[in-house]
Amino acid sequence: MKKLWLLPMLALFLAACGNDEEAKDEDEISIDTIEPEEDTAESDTIAPVNSEMTLEEENDVLKKHIPVGELTSRVETDNPGKRIILFENQSGEKVYKSIFIKHDQYVKIIDLKDDNLLYEGQIKE
């Protein structure tokens, strides 16, 4: 009778030891394959933009509808899907906002002082 309980206890002990080794192997693998995350602080902070904005696809449309040369531009958001640029006058007041949807090549320009839509449409290439 004493031998009957020994067999299930031994099986349970061996099963527990076997799972522990597998868990260690999984931990070692996951530690080796973890890559550090990229800094995502760019989307949280406002970064200055080059005054000429040579790399912006929406540059021509912006120049037609707002006085880009007289304003300071700051990127509020720039991710793979959209770019939002705020334009400030010399006193630091936000006067225009540009929203560019990259995939659709769609631009929206808003006058923040008058709360008026200045332009809405696709960029013609």
Beta strands, then each sheet from edge to edge (+ up, - down):
strand 1: 47-48
strand 2: 72-78
strand 3: 82-88
strand 4: 94-101
strand 5: 106-111
strand 6: 116-122
sheet 1: 1+ 2- 3+ 4- 5+ 6-
end
